């Protein structure tokens, strides 16, 4: 009996190592020794296994908690990633034991049995004693062995909500590598919550961690799905079967696979499948499945991958070029969308082009002189000409709907937003046209041609750039100039108001530019000290004191014939940065939250990082670049050489 106990397995306790397969070669002397030492130790620490040798608990006395019942990570029986505790394998140990004398085999077996039965505190004490007696070869062996044993698959060990949170801190490269570790890692690393966060950090903005940004995504979908993904990642996404239980990764994986299979079968059975528009993907709904797990859109990883490819192409200058030829004089203005391109020229015509085939769709004729500006939306196109008129066209049919005259000089700049239209003219004025009530009014203050205007209907303001080297901001309610920006030493040709997503680090402010540029407030008298740091609302005048009225955009870009581009802060009037690089005057300017593109008299097109400087330079035009269009994956330039060049990234 003692002999059996001395070599007995502790495998009945899941927290202990199983030595049931260790061969037993014991003599009676060794058995008696085991009965006097090992068996009592085992009976004391594992009373449920060795109750005949241990004292039964007194009646009425509560049983003491067994410290060995708390499983560690390596011995949890419910873990699929459980690593067996008998590594290296028992076969190897048995072969090594067979080569030893029987006495040594018995001694080693006793040591293992004692350590296996000992609670955690005594195990640590045993290990400390063993380590103090180890020589460097043994310590080296321990270091090599432990390196493999202590590796933990934390993604499987942690709850899925925490695992998703951890994966959100990885960059793109690390996240893709994590998806290659195992099927479970791939399920979590490809989860929409993780890639939605990645898209949110990078698309249409510079990531604050890596400084990398990706082209624009439909922001409506980004905002709409954010709440749903957050609920699921925090364990609050509910299903129809159990309102208090959040499905685990297994359920998520199963539902995704089932939904994907259903969608694939439905799409294959359809005779006329509908193409994807934007980011949406049609999925046929199965009434038996919970709609929560059925993807209504493309996975966010696919969205990010497409944008990442475009971003890489922008970064390394990989593009294809299309050239549009047809105008008989210089191209002065253009605009494009996903399908068409509209160009205006000094030949007094507007041409509508098909972007895919590069073929001219129609020509709009009606102006008597050169076209200097145009803008279109889904239903109409408005053009301004040196013949002093504005025309509204149905660009789908080529029909001129109406003609507006009101300037005494040529119209060289226009911008419409909602029901308002602003036009700038050679007569030094800015005119505002209201399509709803048919009212108009004139803003006077410039002393030379007004080359460009930009409306901001939310704040009811308009900015104008002029040949008098100044940029003015106007309040449409009071019809007064509320701020003048001065700093350019050449005629200002373009002005752009930046969206709220655009951000510029304050530590990147060019102090030299700030000291040489000035601005003035016309609606109130301010001392120089107050001008240094004016209140955000009061600096735009009394019309913005109320919190009900939105403020104008904070940042603004301008370009001029002094060969520079300037970034302004509208609240303080400071010039934050000046971009140098062109050899001659800058005629054209376009920008988004990631980059600036400029075209100049020197025939070059430059792409700028707003925070670093010039990234790329494009050449190809034989004349000055007069107009530029920009989207997330395309760049279009027009020149006095009568050509339009489209760069697709």
Residue pairs with C-beta under 8 A, 6 or more apart in sequence:
1 35
2 31
2 32
2 34
2 35
2 39
3 24
3 26
3 31
3 34
3 35
5 34
5 35
5 38
5 39
5 42
5 43
5 50
5 53
6 26
6 30
6 31
6 34
6 35
6 38
6 39
6 109
6 110
6 113
7 19
7 22
7 24
7 26
7 34
7 109
7 113
8 42
8 49
8 50
8 113
9 18
9 19
9 20
10 16
10 17
10 18
10 19
10 42
10 46
10 49
10 113
10 116
10 117
11 17
11 18
11 19
11 20
12 48
12 49
13 46
13 49
13 68
14 71
14 75
14 76
14 77
15 68
15 69
15 70
15 71
15 72
15 75
16 46
16 68
16 75
16 116
16 117
17 85
17 86
17 112
17 116
18 85
18 86
19 109
19 112
19 113
19 116
21 90
21 94
22 90
22 93
22 94
22 97
22 109
22 112
23 94
23 97
23 98
23 105
24 109
25 102
25 105
25 106
26 34
26 102
26 106
27 102
27 106
30 103
30 106
34 106
34 110
37 110
38 110
38 113
38 114
39 50
39 53
40 53
41 114
41 117
41 118
42 49
42 50
42 113
42 117
43 50
43 51
43 53
43 54
44 54
45 68
45 117
45 118
45 119
46 68
46 117
47 54
57 63
67 119
67 120
67 121
68 119
68 120
71 77
73 79
73 152
73 157
74 82
74 83
74 85
74 149
75 82
75 85
76 82
79 156
79 157
80 156
81 153
81 156
81 157
83 149
86 93
87 149
97 105
97 108
100 108
114 126
115 123
115 126
118 126
131 139
131 142
134 142
153 182
154 163
154 166
155 163
155 166
155 167
155 178
155 181
155 184
155 185
155 188
156 184
158 166
159 235
160 188
160 248
160 249
160 252
161 233
161 234
161 235
161 246
163 188
164 188
164 191
164 193
164 194
164 233
165 233
167 175
167 178
167 188
167 189
167 191
167 194
168 193
168 194
168 197
168 198
170 178
171 210
172 198
172 304
172 308
175 189
175 194
175 198
176 189
178 185
178 189
179 185
179 186
179 189
179 190
180 186
184 249
187 249
187 252
187 253
188 194
188 249
190 299
190 301
191 233
191 252
192 225
192 229
192 295
192 299
192 300
192 301
193 229
193 230
193 232
193 233
195 299
195 300
195 301
195 303
195 304
196 222
196 225
196 226
196 229
196 300
198 300
198 304
199 214
199 217
199 222
199 300
199 303
199 304
199 307
200 222
200 226
201 207
201 208
201 209
202 212
202 213
202 214
202 304
202 307
203 213
203 214
203 215
203 216
203 217
203 222
203 304
203 307
204 213
204 214
204 215
204 216
204 217
204 219
204 501
204 592
204 593
204 594
205 213
205 501
205 503
205 593
205 594
206 212
206 213
206 503
206 593
206 594
206 611
207 213
212 311
213 311
213 593
213 594
214 304
214 307
214 308
214 310
214 311
214 594
215 307
215 310
215 311
215 314
215 594
215 632
215 633
216 592
216 593
216 632
217 279
217 303
217 307
218 278
218 279
221 279
221 297
225 297
228 237
231 237
232 246
235 246
236 246
237 246
237 247
237 292
238 244
238 245
238 246
238 292
239 245
239 246
239 247
239 290
239 292
239 293
240 290
241 290
247 255
247 293
252 293
255 289
255 290
255 293
255 294
256 293
256 295
258 286
258 289
259 283
259 286
259 289
259 293
259 294
259 295
260 295
262 283
262 284
262 286
262 289
262 294
263 283
263 284
263 295
266 283
266 284
267 273
267 284
274 282
276 282
276 298
279 297
279 298
279 303
280 296
280 297
280 298
281 295
281 296
281 297
281 298
283 294
283 295
283 296
285 291
285 294
286 294
307 632
310 632
310 633
310 649
312 318
313 319
313 633
313 649
314 595
314 607
314 649
315 615
317 616
318 649
319 635
319 647
319 648
319 649
320 647
320 648
321 620
321 645
321 646
321 647
321 648
322 355
322 358
322 645
322 646
322 648
323 358
323 643
323 644
323 645
323 646
324 341
324 343
324 353
324 358
324 643
324 644
324 645
324 646
325 642
325 643
325 644
326 351
326 353
326 360
327 343
327 345
327 347
327 349
327 351
327 642
328 345
328 347
328 642
329 345
329 346
329 347
329 370
329 642
330 345
330 346
330 623
330 626
330 639
330 640
330 641
330 642
331 343
331 344
331 345
331 626
331 627
331 638
331 639
331 640
331 642
331 643
331 644
332 344
332 345
332 346
332 370
332 371
332 372
332 373
332 626
332 627
332 638
333 343
333 344
333 371
333 372
333 373
333 374
333 626
333 627
333 638
334 341
334 342
334 343
334 344
334 374
334 627
334 628
334 629
334 636
334 638
334 644
335 341
335 342
335 374
335 375
335 376
335 629
336 342
336 355
336 629
336 631
336 634
336 636
336 646
337 631
338 355
339 354
339 355
339 356
340 352
340 353
340 354
340 355
340 361
340 395
341 352
341 353
341 355
341 629
341 636
341 644
341 646
342 350
342 351
342 352
342 353
342 374
342 376
342 381
342 395
343 350
343 351
343 353
343 638
343 644
344 350
344 371
344 372
344 373
344 374
344 383
345 351
345 370
345 371
345 642
346 370
346 371
347 370
348 365
348 367
348 368
348 369
348 370
348 371
348 385
348 387
349 363
349 364
349 365
349 367
349 371
350 363
350 364
350 367
350 371
350 374
350 381
350 383
350 393
351 360
351 362
351 363
351 364
352 360
352 361
352 362
352 363
352 364
352 395
352 398
353 359
353 360
353 361
353 644
354 360
354 361
355 646
362 395
362 398
363 398
364 381
364 383
364 393
364 395
364 398
364 400
366 391
366 393
366 400
366 403
367 383
367 385
367 387
367 389
367 391
368 385
368 387
369 385
369 386
369 387
369 410
370 385
370 386
371 383
371 384
371 385
372 384
372 385
372 386
372 410
372 411
372 412
372 413
373 383
373 384
373 411
373 412
373 413
373 414
374 381
374 382
374 383
374 384
374 414
375 381
375 382
375 414
375 415
375 416
376 382
376 395
379 394
380 392
380 393
380 394
380 395
380 401
381 392
381 393
381 394
381 395
382 390
382 391
382 392
382 393
382 414
382 416
382 421
383 390
383 391
383 393
383 414
384 390
384 410
384 411
384 412
384 413
384 414
384 423
385 391
385 410
385 411
386 410
386 411
386 412
386 426
387 410
388 405
388 407
388 408
388 409
388 410
388 411
388 425
389 403
389 404
389 405
389 411
390 403
390 404
390 405
390 411
390 414
390 421
390 423
390 433
391 400
391 402
391 403
391 404
392 400
392 401
392 402
392 403
392 404
393 399
393 400
393 401
394 401
404 433
406 431
406 433
406 440
407 423
407 425
407 426
407 427
407 429
407 431
408 425
408 427
409 425
409 426
409 427
409 428
409 449
410 425
410 426
411 423
411 424
411 425
412 424
412 425
412 426
412 449
412 450
412 451
413 423
413 424
413 425
413 450
413 451
413 452
413 453
413 464
413 465
414 421
414 422
414 423
414 424
414 453
415 421
415 422
415 453
415 454
415 455
416 422
416 455
417 455
417 456
417 457
418 457
419 434
419 435
419 436
420 432
420 433
420 434
420 435
420 455
420 457
420 476
421 432
421 433
421 434
421 435
421 455
422 430
422 431
422 432
422 433
422 453
422 454
422 455
422 462
422 464
423 430
423 431
423 433
423 453
424 430
424 449
424 450
424 451
424 452
424 453
424 464
424 465
424 466
425 431
425 449
425 450
426 449
426 450
428 444
428 446
428 447
428 448
428 449
428 450
428 466
429 442
429 443
429 444
429 446
429 450
430 442
430 443
430 446
430 450
430 453
430 462
430 464
430 474
431 440
431 441
431 442
431 443
432 440
432 441
432 442
432 443
432 462
432 476
433 440
434 440
441 479
443 462
443 464
443 474
443 479
443 481
445 472
445 474
445 481
446 464
446 466
446 468
446 470
446 472
447 466
447 468
448 466
448 467
448 468
448 491
449 466
449 467
449 491
450 464
450 465
450 466
451 465
451 466
451 467
451 491
451 492
451 493
451 494
452 464
452 465
452 492
452 493
452 494
452 495
453 462
453 463
453 464
453 465
453 495
454 462
454 463
454 464
454 495
454 496
454 497
455 461
455 462
456 462
456 463
456 497
456 552
456 553
458 550
459 544
459 549
459 550
459 551
459 552
459 553
460 475
460 476
460 477
460 549
461 473
461 474
461 475
461 476
461 482
461 540
461 552
462 473
462 474
462 476
463 471
463 472
463 473
463 474
463 495
463 497
463 556
464 471
464 472
464 474
464 495
465 471
465 492
465 493
465 494
465 495
465 558
466 472
466 491
466 492
467 491
467 492
468 491
469 486
469 488
469 489
469 490
469 491
469 492
469 560
470 484
470 485
470 486
470 488
470 492
471 484
471 485
471 486
471 488
471 492
471 495
471 556
471 558
471 568
472 481
472 483
472 484
472 485
473 481
473 482
473 483
473 484
473 485
473 540
473 552
473 570
474 480
474 481
474 482
475 481
475 482
475 523
475 540
475 541
475 543
477 543
478 523
478 541
478 543
480 522
480 523
480 541
481 522
482 521
482 522
482 523
482 540
482 541
482 543
483 519
483 520
483 521
483 522
483 539
483 540
483 570
483 573
484 519
484 520
484 522
485 517
485 519
485 556
485 558
485 568
485 573
485 575
486 517
486 518
486 519
486 520
487 513
487 516
487 517
487 518
487 566
487 575
488 558
488 560
488 562
488 564
488 566
489 560
489 562
490 560
490 561
490 562
490 563
490 564
490 585
491 560
491 561
491 585
492 558
492 559
492 560
493 559
493 560
493 561
493 585
493 586
493 587
493 588
493 589
494 557
494 558
494 559
494 586
494 587
494 588
494 589
495 556
495 557
495 558
496 556
496 557
496 558
496 589
496 590
496 591
497 552
497 553
497 555
497 556
498 553
498 554
498 555
498 556
498 557
498 591
498 593
499 553
499 593
500 553
500 554
501 593
502 555
502 593
502 610
504 555
504 567
504 576
504 577
504 610
504 611
505 611
508 576
508 577
508 611
509 574
509 576
509 577
510 575
510 576
510 577
510 578
513 566
513 575
513 576
513 577
513 578
514 574
514 575
514 576
516 575
517 566
517 568
517 574
517 575
518 573
519 572
519 573
519 574
520 573
521 531
521 534
521 539
521 541
521 573
522 541
523 540
523 541
523 542
523 543
524 538
524 541
524 542
526 534
531 573
532 572
533 572
534 571
534 572
536 551
536 571
537 544
537 545
537 547
537 551
538 544
538 545
539 571
539 572
539 573
540 551
540 552
540 571
543 549
544 551
551 571
552 570
553 570
554 569
554 570
554 571
555 567
555 568
555 569
555 570
555 576
556 567
556 568
556 569
556 570
557 565
557 566
557 567
557 568
557 589
557 591
557 596
558 565
558 566
558 568
558 589
559 565
559 566
559 586
559 587
559 588
559 589
559 598
560 566
560 585
560 586
561 584
561 585
561 586
561 587
561 601
562 585
563 580
563 582
563 583
563 584
563 585
563 586
563 600
564 578
564 579
564 580
564 582
564 586
565 578
565 579
565 586
565 589
565 596
565 598
565 608
566 575
566 577
566 578
566 579
567 575
567 576
567 577
567 578
567 579
567 610
568 574
568 575
568 576
569 576
577 610
579 596
579 598
579 608
579 613
579 614
581 606
581 608
581 613
581 614
581 617
582 598
582 600
582 601
582 602
582 604
582 606
583 600
583 602
583 604
584 600
584 601
584 602
584 624
585 600
585 601
586 598
586 599
586 600
586 601
587 599
587 600
587 601
587 624
587 625
587 626
587 627
588 598
588 599
588 600
588 625
588 626
588 627
588 628
588 637
588 638
589 596
589 597
589 598
589 599
589 628
590 596
590 597
590 598
590 628
590 629
590 630
591 597
591 610
591 630
592 630
592 632
595 607
595 608
595 609
595 610
595 615
595 630
596 607
596 608
596 609
596 610
597 605
597 606
597 607
597 608
597 628
597 630
597 635
598 605
598 606
598 608
598 628
599 605
599 624
599 625
599 626
599 627
599 628
599 637
599 639
600 606
600 624
600 625
601 624
602 624
603 619
603 621
603 622
603 623
603 624
603 625
603 639
604 617
604 618
604 619
604 625
605 617
605 618
605 619
605 621
605 625
605 628
605 635
605 637
606 614
606 616
606 617
606 618
607 614
607 615
607 616
607 617
607 618
607 635
608 614
608 615
609 615
618 635
618 637
618 647
620 645
621 637
621 639
621 641
621 643
621 645
622 639
622 641
622 643
623 639
623 640
623 641
624 639
624 640
625 637
625 638
625 639
626 638
626 639
626 640
627 637
627 638
628 635
628 636
628 637
628 638
629 635
629 636
629 637
630 636
633 648
633 649
634 646
634 647
634 648
634 649
635 646
635 647
635 649
636 644
636 645
636 646
636 647
637 644
637 645
637 647
638 644
639 645
